[in-house]
Amino acid sequence: MQKIIALFILLIAVSAAISQETRGTLNEETLQRLKDSFEKTPENTALLNAVTHNDINSLADNRENDGKLNYLFSDVVETKAVTNQKSSGRCWLYTGLNTLRPMVREKYALDEFEFSQTYNFFWDQLEKANLFMEIAISTAHLPMDDKKVEWLFKNPIGDGGQWTTFSDIVKKYGVVPKSAMPDTYQSEKTAMMRRLLSTKLREDGLELRMLTLSKMHEGHKIEAKMKMLEEIYRILVLSLGEPPESFVWQYETKDGKISEPKTYTPKEFYDELIGIDLDEFVMFMNDPMREYNKLYEVEFDRNLVEGANWKYINLPNEQIKEFAKRSIQGNEAMYFSCDVGKQLDKKNGTLDLNNYNYTDLFGVDFEMDKKERMKTFQSGSTHGMALVGVNILPDGSIDKWLLENSWGADQGHNGFLTMTDGWFDEYMFRLIIHKKYIDADVLKILEQEATLLPPWDPVFAAEE
């Protein structure tokens, strides 16, 4: 009897093991149910033919939404000559510099003016390489499969960035006009240069880890790192050109007057043409994953070893919008970042939640809210632009906003994107606003000790 009971228990255990192994597999029964779920009706056959032979956005285009958005705004910062970042991830530099351009045009009565993005990009890449090396040294005692080390070697360098990387590089190196350091083939198409820099830095990182743990004299370790930086500098010079230490600038005003030529250093140029304190700007974020009215900081989200990590005040959208409206009415553009690819109509230059109806096309609901999209990495900040306009209705409400993009004048509506207020709520992530437009009680949040977030947190994303 005991043998029979033991055999019965064994059979149950084996059965449970088999069930455990096969649970979740696509067996014949499951596959048949899936096949039966797609009914070969005339409607489904027509949909299959349409979707397999056409662009999904063309099919999901919401005709009922066409023409509902116009390009008229009650309040707009004066802008001209849309820029073009080409095939590069430098939108954060274009956006930062584009927020400063209107000040220069107004101050000197210029029809057109553009800063050199390549100049600041050069120093950004060199500083990021140096930062990578220093983090590799400081984490040398950790194993390669430690999450921080793993993150570091997965992301040795990139051409993306955000406001903090922009402001720190400008404060340290100044700015120059486009004529002083024009674009190159590699600055406009950064992928290959980025790949080579990443390859070299990963190689350097491994060596720096080994040297750090060795008994080699500290002076020799420092020299070894300098040799590595010299190689990075060489790649950058050959790819982007060598940044000028000084240059001559001359300009023509709107009424045809030509200025006397004047020699500047890059920092002198910034001080004379702009002269504003970039530390007076505050980064806001609408992050529904975390508590509002709190200060947060992302570790290693910077480009200078001595620079500041990205810090942001987390606020509800309605408060952020009020400050943004004040800035536009004060004729000051803002650095704005968002998930630009969602519901973007490139042809008409609109960002509208109703541009495309994927639910009706596929018969499948897409129901995640902003918090859920962020937690699952479905949505994050992918692009930076200058926020330059708002449309305020007679009752005081806002229905749309205007963005100056950096994809060239032939993209969108003459280079601009019109964003509905509803789209702002769902896909706006970061907005940089001068302190003078912000309520005093909100500024006090900056006095809090920031909650430190790891660099792999879903909130982290560098604009490209």
Order of alpha helices (4+ residues) and beta strands (2+ residues): alpha-alpha-alpha-alpha-beta-alpha-alpha-alpha-alpha-alpha-alpha-alpha-beta-beta-alpha-beta-beta-beta-alpha-beta-beta-beta-alpha-alpha-beta-beta-beta-alpha-beta-alpha-beta
